[in-house]
Amino acid sequence: MSLNDKIKEYLLNNPNLLRSKYADTAKKFGTNYEQIRTIARRLRAKNPDTEPKEKEVVSFQETKTNAILTAENCTRVKSLEDLIKACKVDLSEWEVDKYDIGTYEVTGFDNDRNPVTVTMFRTKAFLKKIKPEFNIEKVREELMEDLKDLSIKVPQKQRTRPDDRNDLHLLEISAFDLHLGKIGIKGDKYSMEIAEERLLSAIDHLLYRAQGYYIDKILFIVGHDLLNSDKDWPIPSTTRGTPQFNSDYHIDMYRCARKLMIKAINILSEVANVHVMVIPGNHDRESVMHLGDTLELFYEENENVKVDNSDCLMKAIPYGNNLIISDHGDGPKTANLPGIIAQRFKNLWSNTVYVEVHRGHFHTNKAMKLQAIEELNGITVRNLSSMSATDYWHDSKGFIGNIKKAQAFVYSRENGLQGILNYNISV
Protein backbone atom coordinates (compact mmCIF):
# COMPACT_ATOMS: atom_id res chain seq x y z
CA MET A 1 0.00 0.00 0.00
CA SER A 2 1.38 3.36 -1.07
CA LEU A 3 1.89 6.26 1.34
CA ASN A 4 -1.03 8.15 -0.18
CA ASP A 5 -3.32 5.14 0.30
CA LYS A 6 -2.23 4.82 3.91
CA ILE A 7 -2.95 8.52 4.51
CA LYS A 8 -6.37 8.20 2.81
CA GLU A 9 -7.30 5.20 4.95
CA TYR A 10 -6.18 6.98 8.12
CA LEU A 11 -8.17 10.13 7.31
CA LEU A 12 -11.31 8.18 6.41
CA ASN A 13 -11.13 6.38 9.73
CA ASN A 14 -10.68 9.73 11.49
CA PRO A 15 -13.06 12.12 9.66
CA ASN A 16 -12.51 14.83 12.28
CA LEU A 17 -8.99 15.23 10.81
CA LEU A 18 -10.29 16.00 7.32
CA ARG A 19 -10.49 19.70 8.25
CA SER A 20 -7.93 20.16 10.98
CA LYS A 21 -4.58 19.11 12.47
CA TYR A 22 -2.93 18.62 9.08
CA ALA A 23 0.50 19.26 10.60
CA ASP A 24 0.05 16.46 13.17
CA THR A 25 -1.01 14.02 10.45
CA ALA A 26 1.95 15.01 8.25
CA LYS A 27 4.35 14.40 11.13
CA LYS A 28 2.79 10.97 11.76
CA PHE A 29 3.44 9.87 8.17
CA GLY A 30 6.72 11.74 7.69
CA THR A 31 5.42 14.01 4.97
CA ASN A 32 4.49 17.68 4.61
CA TYR A 33 1.43 19.78 5.49
CA GLU A 34 0.46 20.48 1.84
CA GLN A 35 0.27 16.79 0.91
CA ILE A 36 -2.09 16.04 3.80
CA ARG A 37 -4.29 19.08 3.04
CA THR A 38 -4.55 18.12 -0.66
CA ILE A 39 -5.53 14.52 0.11
CA ALA A 40 -8.08 15.68 2.68
CA ARG A 41 -9.76 18.09 0.24
CA ARG A 42 -10.05 15.36 -2.41
CA LEU A 43 -11.55 12.96 0.10
CA ARG A 44 -14.11 15.55 1.22
CA ALA A 45 -15.13 16.11 -2.40
CA LYS A 46 -15.55 12.39 -3.16
CA ASN A 47 -17.14 11.39 0.16
CA PRO A 48 -19.90 13.84 1.28
CA ASP A 49 -20.72 11.58 4.22
CA THR A 50 -17.35 12.38 5.72
CA GLU A 51 -18.35 16.06 6.09
CA PRO A 52 -18.52 16.85 9.83
CA LYS A 53 -22.05 17.73 10.86
CA GLU A 54 -22.22 19.85 13.95
CA LYS A 55 -25.06 18.78 16.19
CA GLU A 56 -27.63 21.41 17.18
CA VAL A 57 -27.76 21.90 20.94
CA VAL A 58 -30.62 23.69 22.76
CA SER A 59 -30.67 23.63 26.56
CA PHE A 60 -32.57 25.20 29.49
CA GLN A 61 -30.71 25.02 32.81
CA GLU A 62 -32.78 26.22 35.76
CA THR A 63 -32.22 27.02 39.44
CA LYS A 64 -34.66 28.44 41.99
CA THR A 65 -34.00 32.06 41.01
CA ASN A 66 -32.10 31.96 37.70
CA ALA A 67 -31.91 30.11 34.40
CA ILE A 68 -29.55 29.91 31.41
CA LEU A 69 -30.80 29.29 27.87
CA THR A 70 -28.32 28.09 25.27
CA ALA A 71 -28.61 27.32 21.55
CA GLU A 72 -25.49 26.27 19.62
CA ASN A 73 -24.85 25.18 16.02
CA CYS A 74 -28.30 26.43 15.03
CA THR A 75 -29.81 27.78 11.87
CA ARG A 76 -33.38 27.95 13.21
CA VAL A 77 -32.67 29.81 16.49
CA LYS A 78 -31.58 33.24 15.31
CA SER A 79 -33.02 35.62 17.93
CA LEU A 80 -33.97 35.93 21.57
CA GLU A 81 -37.61 35.26 20.68
CA ASP A 82 -36.60 32.05 18.83
CA LEU A 83 -34.54 30.95 21.83
CA ILE A 84 -37.40 31.54 24.29
CA LYS A 85 -39.78 29.63 22.02
CA ALA A 86 -37.36 26.73 21.50
CA CYS A 87 -36.83 26.38 25.26
CA LYS A 88 -40.57 26.76 25.99
CA VAL A 89 -39.99 29.50 28.58
CA ASP A 90 -43.00 30.72 30.58
CA LEU A 91 -42.64 34.52 30.48
CA SER A 92 -45.17 34.90 33.28
CA GLU A 93 -42.55 33.35 35.59
CA TRP A 94 -39.25 34.45 34.01
CA GLU A 95 -37.82 37.71 32.70
CA VAL A 96 -34.68 38.22 30.57
CA ASP A 97 -31.76 39.70 32.46
CA LYS A 98 -29.25 39.73 29.57
CA TYR A 99 -28.52 37.83 26.36
CA ASP A 100 -25.93 37.44 23.60
CA ILE A 101 -26.13 36.34 19.96
CA GLY A 102 -23.07 35.28 17.95
CA THR A 103 -22.57 33.92 14.42
CA TYR A 104 -19.96 31.90 12.55
CA GLU A 105 -19.78 30.38 9.08
CA VAL A 106 -19.54 26.73 8.03
CA THR A 107 -18.78 25.70 4.45
CA GLY A 108 -20.33 22.55 3.01
CA PHE A 109 -21.36 21.19 -0.39
CA ASP A 110 -24.67 20.91 -2.17
CA ASN A 111 -25.84 17.89 -4.19
CA ASP A 112 -23.79 19.02 -7.16
CA ARG A 113 -20.68 19.25 -5.01
CA ASN A 114 -20.63 23.02 -5.13
CA PRO A 115 -19.35 24.69 -1.96
CA VAL A 116 -22.08 26.32 0.17
CA THR A 117 -21.43 28.58 3.14
CA VAL A 118 -24.00 28.50 5.95
CA THR A 119 -24.24 31.03 8.78
CA MET A 120 -24.66 29.32 12.14
CA PHE A 121 -26.00 31.02 15.28
CA ARG A 122 -24.87 30.71 18.88
CA THR A 123 -27.45 32.27 21.25
CA LYS A 124 -27.36 32.53 25.03
CA ALA A 125 -29.74 34.19 27.51
CA PHE A 126 -29.72 34.65 31.27
CA LEU A 127 -33.10 34.75 33.02
CA LYS A 128 -34.29 35.58 36.53
CA LYS A 129 -37.49 34.71 38.34
CA ILE A 130 -40.20 37.36 38.37
CA LYS A 131 -41.17 38.32 41.92
CA PRO A 132 -44.79 37.33 42.65
CA GLU A 133 -45.85 40.93 43.32
CA PHE A 134 -44.53 41.98 39.88
CA ASN A 135 -46.06 39.08 37.97
CA ILE A 136 -48.87 40.89 36.15
CA GLU A 137 -50.59 37.73 34.89
CA LYS A 138 -50.63 36.13 38.32
CA VAL A 139 -51.79 39.36 39.95
CA ARG A 140 -54.62 39.53 37.41
CA GLU A 141 -55.59 35.91 38.08
CA GLU A 142 -55.53 36.54 41.83
CA LEU A 143 -57.63 39.66 41.35
CA MET A 144 -60.31 37.76 39.42
CA GLU A 145 -60.26 34.92 41.96
CA ASP A 146 -60.41 37.37 44.86
CA LEU A 147 -63.41 39.23 43.45
CA LYS A 148 -65.31 36.39 41.76
CA ASP A 149 -67.99 36.33 44.46
CA LEU A 150 -68.75 40.05 44.00
CA SER A 151 -71.23 40.93 41.31
CA ILE A 152 -69.96 43.41 38.72
CA LYS A 153 -73.42 44.56 37.79
CA VAL A 154 -75.68 45.41 40.70
CA PRO A 155 -79.33 45.99 39.76
CA GLN A 156 -80.62 49.33 40.98
CA LYS A 157 -83.92 49.29 42.78
CA GLN A 158 -86.57 51.07 40.74
CA ARG A 159 -88.13 53.99 42.60
CA THR A 160 -90.74 56.47 41.50
CA ARG A 161 -89.18 59.91 41.14
CA PRO A 162 -91.32 62.75 42.52
CA ASP A 163 -92.49 65.41 40.10
CA ASP A 164 -91.19 68.18 42.36
CA ARG A 165 -87.46 68.55 41.57
CA ASN A 166 -86.98 70.41 44.87
CA ASP A 167 -87.43 67.12 46.69
CA LEU A 168 -84.29 65.51 45.22
CA HIS A 169 -81.29 64.99 47.53
CA LEU A 170 -77.69 63.83 47.38
CA LEU A 171 -76.41 61.67 50.24
CA GLU A 172 -72.69 61.90 50.97
CA ILE A 173 -71.18 59.01 52.95
CA SER A 174 -67.93 60.09 54.62
CA ALA A 175 -66.15 57.31 56.51
CA PHE A 176 -62.63 58.71 56.48
CA ASP A 177 -59.23 57.52 57.66
CA LEU A 178 -59.95 53.84 58.29
CA HIS A 179 -56.21 53.05 58.36
CA LEU A 180 -56.55 49.36 57.50
CA GLY A 181 -53.63 47.51 59.10
CA LYS A 182 -53.22 49.91 62.03
CA ILE A 183 -52.52 48.43 65.48
CA GLY A 184 -54.61 49.92 68.27
CA ILE A 185 -53.47 50.48 71.85
CA LYS A 186 -54.69 48.32 74.74
CA GLY A 187 -58.35 48.97 75.36
CA ASP A 188 -58.87 50.10 71.76
CA LYS A 189 -58.54 46.87 69.83
CA TYR A 190 -58.36 47.17 66.05
CA SER A 191 -57.92 44.92 63.03
CA MET A 192 -58.91 44.80 59.37
CA GLU A 193 -61.94 42.71 60.35
CA ILE A 194 -63.00 45.32 62.92
CA ALA A 195 -62.50 48.11 60.38
CA GLU A 196 -64.67 46.28 57.83
CA GLU A 197 -67.42 45.68 60.38
CA ARG A 198 -67.37 49.36 61.39
CA LEU A 199 -67.62 50.64 57.82
CA LEU A 200 -70.43 48.31 56.74
CA SER A 201 -72.34 48.96 59.98
CA ALA A 202 -71.91 52.70 59.48
CA ILE A 203 -73.25 52.52 55.93
CA ASP A 204 -76.23 50.45 57.05
CA HIS A 205 -76.99 52.87 59.91
CA LEU A 206 -76.61 56.02 57.80
CA LEU A 207 -78.77 54.67 54.97
CA TYR A 208 -81.45 53.82 57.52
CA ARG A 209 -81.27 57.33 59.03
CA ALA A 210 -81.54 58.91 55.56
CA GLN A 211 -84.79 57.18 54.64
CA GLY A 212 -86.78 60.35 55.27
CA TYR A 213 -85.25 61.97 52.18
CA TYR A 214 -85.63 61.06 48.54
CA ILE A 215 -82.03 60.16 47.64
CA ASP A 216 -81.34 60.97 44.01
CA LYS A 217 -77.58 60.29 44.12
CA ILE A 218 -74.97 59.01 46.58
CA LEU A 219 -71.45 60.41 46.92
CA PHE A 220 -69.04 57.90 48.42
CA ILE A 221 -65.51 58.97 49.33
CA VAL A 222 -62.80 56.30 48.91
CA GLY A 223 -59.40 56.98 50.39
CA HIS A 224 -58.30 59.49 53.04
CA ASP A 225 -55.74 57.09 54.54
CA LEU A 226 -57.79 54.01 53.83
CA LEU A 227 -54.55 52.03 54.28
CA ASN A 228 -52.17 52.63 57.16
CA SER A 229 -49.09 52.44 54.92
CA ASP A 230 -48.12 52.57 51.26
CA LYS A 231 -45.43 49.86 51.14
CA ASP A 232 -43.56 47.12 53.01
CA TRP A 233 -40.06 47.58 51.60
CA PRO A 234 -37.58 48.23 53.12
CA ILE A 235 -39.89 48.73 56.13
CA PRO A 236 -43.64 49.39 56.40
CA SER A 237 -44.02 53.13 55.87
CA THR A 238 -46.24 55.90 54.54
CA THR A 239 -45.82 57.37 51.07
CA ARG A 240 -43.13 59.77 52.30
CA GLY A 241 -41.34 57.06 54.30
CA THR A 242 -42.63 57.54 57.86
CA PRO A 243 -42.28 54.10 59.56
CA GLN A 244 -45.50 52.37 60.64
CA PHE A 245 -46.41 49.36 62.77
CA ASN A 246 -48.88 47.21 60.83
CA SER A 247 -50.93 44.17 61.74
CA ASP A 248 -50.65 42.69 58.22
CA TYR A 249 -48.55 42.74 55.06
CA HIS A 250 -49.28 45.61 52.68
CA ILE A 251 -50.60 43.32 49.92
CA ASP A 252 -53.14 41.85 52.36
CA MET A 253 -54.18 45.33 53.46
CA TYR A 254 -54.63 46.36 49.82
CA ARG A 255 -56.71 43.29 48.96
CA CYS A 256 -58.89 43.83 52.02
CA ALA A 257 -59.45 47.47 51.00
CA ARG A 258 -60.29 46.44 47.44
CA LYS A 259 -62.96 43.95 48.46
CA LEU A 260 -64.33 46.20 51.18
CA MET A 261 -64.79 49.18 48.85
CA ILE A 262 -66.57 47.02 46.28
CA LYS A 263 -68.89 45.61 48.96
CA ALA A 264 -69.70 49.14 50.16
CA ILE A 265 -70.30 50.50 46.65
CA ASN A 266 -72.53 47.56 45.76
CA ILE A 267 -74.69 48.20 48.85
CA LEU A 268 -75.01 51.90 48.04
CA SER A 269 -75.79 51.29 44.35
CA GLU A 270 -78.92 49.37 45.37
CA VAL A 271 -80.32 52.67 46.69
CA ALA A 272 -79.26 55.16 44.01
CA ASN A 273 -76.57 55.93 41.46
CA VAL A 274 -73.18 56.22 43.15
CA HIS A 275 -70.46 58.76 42.43
CA VAL A 276 -67.17 57.41 43.82
CA MET A 277 -64.61 60.09 44.61
CA VAL A 278 -61.06 58.70 45.11
CA ILE A 279 -59.00 60.87 47.50
CA PRO A 280 -55.48 59.55 48.31
CA GLY A 281 -54.12 60.33 51.77
CA ASN A 282 -50.63 60.98 53.05
CA HIS A 283 -50.33 57.39 54.32
CA ASP A 284 -51.42 55.61 51.12
CA ARG A 285 -51.17 57.99 48.17
CA GLU A 286 -49.97 55.51 45.55
CA SER A 287 -51.94 52.51 46.82
CA VAL A 288 -55.26 54.39 46.76
CA MET A 289 -54.59 55.64 43.22
CA HIS A 290 -54.03 52.01 42.18
CA LEU A 291 -57.20 51.03 44.04
CA GLY A 292 -59.09 53.75 42.19
CA ASP A 293 -57.83 52.32 38.89
CA THR A 294 -59.14 48.89 39.90
CA LEU A 295 -62.54 50.34 40.79
CA GLU A 296 -62.68 52.15 37.44
CA LEU A 297 -62.12 48.86 35.60
CA PHE A 298 -64.46 46.90 37.86
CA TYR A 299 -67.38 49.29 37.33
CA GLU A 300 -66.56 50.24 33.76
CA GLU A 301 -69.78 48.76 32.37
CA ASN A 302 -71.98 49.49 35.39
CA GLU A 303 -74.31 52.38 34.61
CA ASN A 304 -75.13 52.85 38.30
CA VAL A 305 -71.55 53.65 39.38
CA LYS A 306 -69.14 56.36 38.25
CA VAL A 307 -65.58 56.40 39.61
CA ASP A 308 -63.58 59.64 39.66
CA ASN A 309 -59.92 58.62 39.93
CA SER A 310 -58.54 61.69 38.15
CA ASP A 311 -55.02 62.92 38.90
CA CYS A 312 -56.04 65.95 40.93
CA LEU A 313 -55.90 65.25 44.68
CA MET A 314 -58.67 67.79 45.33
CA LYS A 315 -61.90 66.73 43.66
CA ALA A 316 -65.36 68.27 43.38
CA ILE A 317 -68.87 67.32 42.35
CA PRO A 318 -71.67 69.80 41.57
CA TYR A 319 -75.20 68.89 42.60
CA GLY A 320 -77.85 71.46 41.81
CA ASN A 321 -76.93 74.58 43.78
CA ASN A 322 -74.25 72.68 45.75
CA LEU A 323 -70.54 72.29 45.13
CA ILE A 324 -69.07 69.51 47.31
CA ILE A 325 -65.25 69.37 47.46
CA SER A 326 -62.96 66.87 49.12
CA ASP A 327 -59.23 66.79 49.75
CA HIS A 328 -57.28 64.94 52.42
CA GLY A 329 -56.21 67.97 54.44
CA ASP A 330 -52.45 67.53 54.47
CA GLY A 331 -51.90 69.90 51.55
CA PRO A 332 -53.15 73.49 51.25
CA LYS A 333 -53.69 75.51 54.40
CA THR A 334 -57.30 76.17 55.29
CA ALA A 335 -56.91 79.93 54.83
CA ASN A 336 -55.74 79.39 51.22
CA LEU A 337 -58.72 77.27 50.16
CA PRO A 338 -60.95 80.10 48.82
CA GLY A 339 -58.32 81.26 46.34
CA ILE A 340 -57.48 77.70 45.25
CA ILE A 341 -61.13 76.74 44.79
CA ALA A 342 -61.89 79.96 42.93
CA GLN A 343 -59.22 79.07 40.35
CA ARG A 344 -59.50 75.29 40.18
CA PHE A 345 -63.30 75.06 40.07
CA LYS A 346 -64.23 78.54 38.82
CA ASN A 347 -66.62 77.24 36.16
CA LEU A 348 -68.42 75.02 38.67
CA TRP A 349 -68.40 77.62 41.43
CA SER A 350 -70.06 80.26 39.28
CA ASN A 351 -73.16 78.08 38.99
CA THR A 352 -73.52 77.13 42.65
CA VAL A 353 -74.68 78.79 45.87
CA TYR A 354 -73.51 76.40 48.60
CA VAL A 355 -69.87 75.30 48.83
CA GLU A 356 -68.65 72.65 51.27
CA VAL A 357 -65.10 71.33 51.65
CA HIS A 358 -64.66 68.05 53.54
CA ARG A 359 -61.21 67.03 54.75
CA GLY A 360 -59.75 64.13 56.75
CA HIS A 361 -56.24 63.69 58.14
CA PHE A 362 -56.77 65.17 61.63
CA HIS A 363 -59.27 62.52 62.88
CA THR A 364 -61.30 65.24 64.59
CA ASN A 365 -64.61 66.96 63.95
CA LYS A 366 -64.33 70.67 63.27
CA ALA A 367 -66.20 73.12 61.05
CA MET A 368 -65.41 76.71 60.07
CA LYS A 369 -66.85 79.32 57.76
CA LEU A 370 -64.53 81.12 55.35
CA GLN A 371 -65.48 84.21 53.41
CA ALA A 372 -64.04 84.08 49.94
CA ILE A 373 -64.78 87.42 48.29
CA GLU A 374 -67.49 89.81 49.39
CA GLU A 375 -69.58 89.19 46.30
CA LEU A 376 -69.36 85.43 46.68
CA ASN A 377 -70.94 83.14 49.22
CA GLY A 378 -68.77 81.73 51.97
CA ILE A 379 -67.17 78.30 52.07
CA THR A 380 -67.83 75.81 54.84
CA VAL A 381 -64.76 73.69 55.63
CA ARG A 382 -65.21 70.56 57.74
CA ASN A 383 -62.49 68.36 59.19
CA LEU A 384 -64.17 65.00 59.66
CA SER A 385 -63.65 62.26 62.20
CA SER A 386 -62.22 58.75 61.83
CA MET A 387 -63.51 55.36 62.92
CA SER A 388 -59.99 53.94 63.32
CA ALA A 389 -58.43 53.05 66.66
CA THR A 390 -55.92 55.13 68.57
CA ASP A 391 -52.41 53.86 67.90
CA TYR A 392 -49.31 54.15 70.07
CA TRP A 393 -48.01 57.33 68.40
CA HIS A 394 -51.28 59.27 68.86
CA ASP A 395 -51.56 57.99 72.42
CA SER A 396 -47.99 59.07 73.26
CA LYS A 397 -48.70 62.57 71.92
CA GLY A 398 -51.93 62.84 73.91
CA PHE A 399 -54.16 62.87 70.82
CA ILE A 400 -56.92 60.90 72.51
CA GLY A 401 -60.58 61.25 73.41
CA ASN A 402 -61.98 62.14 69.98
CA ILE A 403 -65.30 60.47 69.19
CA LYS A 404 -64.78 57.82 66.54
CA LYS A 405 -67.48 58.33 63.94
CA ALA A 406 -68.62 58.23 60.34
CA GLN A 407 -70.89 60.91 58.97
CA ALA A 408 -73.41 61.40 56.20
CA PHE A 409 -74.51 64.72 54.71
CA VAL A 410 -77.85 65.27 52.98
CA TYR A 411 -77.99 68.02 50.36
CA SER A 412 -81.14 69.36 48.77
CA ARG A 413 -80.65 70.04 45.09
CA GLU A 414 -82.09 73.51 45.55
CA ASN A 415 -81.62 74.43 49.22
CA GLY A 416 -78.17 73.15 50.19
CA LEU A 417 -77.26 71.11 53.26
CA GLN A 418 -80.32 69.75 55.04
CA GLY A 419 -78.96 67.30 57.54
CA ILE A 420 -75.84 65.76 59.12
CA LEU A 421 -76.12 62.15 60.29
CA ASN A 422 -73.63 60.55 62.69
CA TYR A 423 -72.62 56.97 63.36
CA ASN A 424 -70.61 56.91 66.58
CA ILE A 425 -68.32 54.04 67.63
CA SER A 426 -68.42 53.08 71.30
CA VAL A 427 -65.02 51.92 72.61
Secondary structure, 3 states (H helix, E strand, C coil): CCHHHHHHHHHHHCHHHHCCCHHHHHHHHCCCHHHHHHHHHHHHHHCHHHCCCCCCEEEEEECCCEEEEEEEEECCCCCHHHHHHHCCCCCCCEEEEEEEEEEEEEEEECCCCCEEEEEEEEEEEEEEECCHHHCHHHHHHHHHHHCCCCCCCCCCCCCCCCCCHHHEEEEEEECECCCECECCCCCCCCCHHHHHHHHHHHHHHHHHHHHHCEEEEEEEEEECCCECCCECCCCCECCCCCECCECCCHHHHHHHHHHHHHHHHHHHHCCCEEEEEEECCCCCHHHHHHHHHHHHHHCCCCCCEEEECCCCCCEEEEECCEEEEEECCCCCCHHHHHHHHHHHCHHHHCCCCEEEEEECCCCCCEEEEECCCCCCCCEEEEECCECCCCCHHHHHHCCCCCCEEEEEEEEECCCEEEEEEEEEECC
